[in-house]
């Protein structure tokens, strides 16, 4: 039996709109983040997670989700994540994410809406992997916290039934006071979780 999936989803403040003579234009993640050049990025004996966290809080901040490679059983020894050095100059955020993933080839990354997701490369084509599973429709009926949102996801997934848990390890996981009503069509569990975290606000974790 696989060990539990731990996913960190952290959001940092983003400037998400530009004013023009024609009104407000919503820039893309590519324009806001991925194509931005970073004068210098240095990681010394850090893990992939360390590198993404450092990059996300730099000159081009972004929200990200991180999904760990799993142990087969809880009793197995902890997986030792490789540590590496990385020194890059005048590279885009996209280039740096590619370099970080190449330094720990167990992982890959993709972007969706305004979130960058990092996840095990071995899960890319695995339709049974929890965060890849599809929700034909997700209805949020007046939820006020992250736990209600996670339960809404698993209760509306087609069989087989899944289990989730929320563990607070820092940051802010509170929702706005106004109950949230929402409806989404045909999205993955990963995309649904991105939306839950985005709803928390610009400093959620």
C-alpha positions as CSV (number, residue, x, y, z in Angstrom):
1,X,0.0,0.0,0.0
2,X,1.3,3.4,-0.9
3,X,2.2,5.9,1.9
4,X,0.2,9.1,2.1
5,X,0.6,11.8,-0.4
6,X,1.9,15.0,1.1
7,X,1.3,18.1,-1.1
8,X,2.4,21.6,-0.2
9,X,0.6,24.4,-2.0
10,X,2.0,27.8,-1.3
11,X,0.9,31.1,-2.7
12,X,2.9,34.3,-2.8
13,X,1.6,37.7,-3.8
14,X,1.3,38.3,-7.6
15,X,0.5,41.4,-9.5
16,X,-2.4,39.9,-11.5
17,X,-3.7,42.8,-13.6
18,X,-2.5,45.6,-15.8
19,X,-4.4,48.8,-16.7
20,X,-4.6,49.9,-20.3
21,X,-6.5,52.5,-22.1
22,X,-9.1,49.9,-23.0
23,X,-9.6,48.7,-19.4
24,X,-8.0,45.9,-17.4
25,X,-6.1,43.2,-19.2
26,X,-5.3,40.0,-17.3
27,X,-1.7,38.9,-18.1
28,X,-0.8,35.2,-18.3
29,X,1.5,33.3,-16.0
30,X,3.9,33.2,-18.9
31,X,4.1,37.0,-19.0
32,X,4.0,37.5,-15.2
33,X,6.5,34.8,-14.2
34,X,7.8,32.1,-16.6
35,X,9.4,34.5,-19.1
36,X,10.9,36.8,-16.4
37,X,14.7,36.8,-16.3
38,X,16.4,36.3,-13.0
39,X,19.8,38.0,-12.8
40,X,21.3,35.4,-10.6
41,X,20.0,32.2,-9.0
42,X,22.1,30.2,-6.6
43,X,21.3,27.0,-4.7
44,X,23.9,25.4,-2.5
45,X,23.4,21.8,-1.4
46,X,19.7,22.2,-1.5
47,X,16.9,19.9,-2.6
48,X,14.5,20.5,-5.5
49,X,11.9,21.7,-3.0
50,X,14.4,24.1,-1.5
51,X,15.1,25.5,-5.0
52,X,11.5,25.9,-6.0
53,X,10.6,27.6,-2.7
54,X,13.6,30.0,-3.1
55,X,12.7,30.7,-6.7
56,X,9.0,31.3,-5.8
57,X,9.8,34.0,-3.3
58,X,12.3,35.9,-5.5
59,X,11.9,38.7,-8.0
60,X,9.1,36.9,-9.9
61,X,7.0,35.3,-7.1
62,X,4.5,32.5,-7.9
63,X,2.1,30.0,-6.3
64,X,3.2,26.4,-6.4
65,X,2.2,22.9,-5.5
66,X,4.7,20.2,-4.6
67,X,3.9,16.5,-4.5
68,X,6.5,14.2,-2.9
69,X,7.7,10.9,-4.3
70,X,6.0,8.3,-2.1
71,X,7.3,5.5,0.0
72,X,5.8,2.1,-0.7
73,X,4.9,1.6,3.0
74,X,4.9,3.8,6.1
75,X,7.5,1.5,7.7
76,X,10.0,2.0,4.9
77,X,12.9,4.3,5.6
78,X,12.5,7.9,4.6
79,X,13.4,8.7,1.1
80,X,16.6,10.7,0.9
81,X,16.2,13.6,-1.5
82,X,19.3,14.4,-3.5
83,X,21.1,17.7,-2.7
84,X,22.8,19.6,-5.4
85,X,24.4,23.0,-6.3
86,X,22.9,25.2,-9.0
87,X,24.3,28.5,-10.2
88,X,22.6,30.3,-13.0
89,X,22.8,33.8,-14.4
90,X,20.3,35.8,-16.6
91,X,17.9,32.8,-17.0
92,X,14.1,32.9,-17.2
93,X,12.0,31.3,-14.4
94,X,11.1,28.6,-17.0
95,X,14.8,27.9,-17.6
96,X,15.5,27.6,-13.8
97,X,12.5,25.3,-13.3
98,X,13.8,23.1,-16.1
99,X,17.3,23.1,-14.5
100,X,16.0,22.3,-11.1
101,X,13.9,19.4,-12.5
102,X,17.0,18.1,-14.4
103,X,18.9,18.1,-11.2
104,X,16.4,15.8,-9.6
105,X,15.1,13.8,-12.5
106,X,12.4,12.1,-10.4
107,X,10.3,15.2,-10.9
108,X,8.8,17.3,-13.6
109,X,6.7,20.5,-13.6
110,X,3.8,22.2,-15.4
111,X,1.8,25.3,-15.1
112,X,-2.0,25.7,-14.8
113,X,-3.9,29.0,-14.4
114,X,-1.6,30.9,-12.0
115,X,0.0,27.9,-10.2
116,X,3.2,26.0,-11.0
117,X,2.9,22.3,-10.0
118,X,5.9,20.0,-9.3
119,X,5.2,16.3,-9.2
120,X,6.8,12.9,-9.6
121,X,7.6,12.2,-13.3
122,X,6.4,8.6,-12.9
123,X,2.8,9.8,-12.3
124,X,2.4,11.8,-15.5
125,X,0.5,9.1,-17.4
126,X,-1.0,7.4,-14.3
127,X,-4.8,8.1,-14.4
128,X,-5.2,6.4,-11.0
129,X,-2.8,8.7,-9.3
130,X,-5.0,10.8,-6.9
131,X,-4.1,14.3,-8.2
132,X,-4.5,13.2,-11.8
133,X,-8.0,11.8,-11.3
134,X,-10.8,13.7,-13.0
135,X,-13.8,15.4,-11.5
136,X,-16.6,15.7,-14.1
137,X,-18.1,18.5,-11.9
138,X,-17.1,20.1,-8.6
139,X,-19.8,22.0,-6.6
140,X,-18.8,24.1,-3.6
141,X,-21.8,24.9,-1.5
142,X,-20.9,27.6,1.0
143,X,-17.6,26.2,2.2
144,X,-15.6,28.2,4.7
145,X,-12.3,26.3,5.2
146,X,-9.8,24.1,3.4
147,X,-11.1,20.9,5.0
148,X,-14.6,21.4,3.7
149,X,-13.1,22.0,0.2
150,X,-10.9,18.8,0.3
151,X,-13.9,16.8,1.5
152,X,-16.0,18.2,-1.3
153,X,-13.4,17.0,-3.8
154,X,-13.2,13.4,-2.5
155,X,-17.0,13.1,-2.1
156,X,-17.6,14.2,-5.7
157,X,-15.0,12.0,-7.2
158,X,-16.2,8.9,-9.0
159,X,-15.3,5.6,-7.3
160,X,-12.9,4.3,-6.0
161,X,-13.2,6.4,-2.8
162,X,-10.1,8.3,-1.6
163,X,-9.0,9.6,1.7
164,X,-7.4,13.0,2.4
165,X,-6.2,14.9,5.4
166,X,-5.0,18.5,6.0
167,X,-2.0,19.1,8.2
168,X,-1.1,22.6,9.1
169,X,2.7,23.2,9.1
170,X,2.9,26.9,8.8
171,X,1.5,29.8,6.9
172,X,-2.1,30.8,6.7
173,X,-4.8,28.3,5.6
174,X,-7.9,30.4,6.5
175,X,-10.6,31.2,3.9
176,X,-12.3,34.6,3.5
177,X,-15.2,35.0,5.9
178,X,-17.8,35.0,3.1
179,X,-18.9,31.4,2.4
180,X,-17.7,30.3,-1.0
181,X,-20.2,29.0,-3.6
182,X,-18.6,27.7,-6.8
183,X,-19.0,25.3,-9.7
184,X,-16.3,23.9,-11.9
185,X,-16.4,21.5,-14.8
186,X,-14.0,18.7,-15.9
187,X,-10.9,19.4,-13.8
188,X,-8.3,17.2,-12.1
189,X,-7.9,16.9,-8.4
190,X,-4.7,18.9,-8.7
191,X,-6.5,21.7,-10.5
192,X,-9.2,21.6,-7.8
193,X,-6.6,21.9,-5.0
194,X,-5.0,24.8,-6.9
195,X,-8.3,26.6,-6.8
196,X,-8.8,26.0,-3.1
197,X,-5.5,27.4,-2.3
198,X,-5.9,30.4,-4.6
199,X,-9.2,31.2,-2.8
200,X,-7.3,31.5,0.5
201,X,-5.5,34.7,-0.7
202,X,-2.0,35.8,-1.7
203,X,-0.2,34.5,1.4
204,X,-1.8,31.1,1.9
205,X,0.1,28.0,2.6
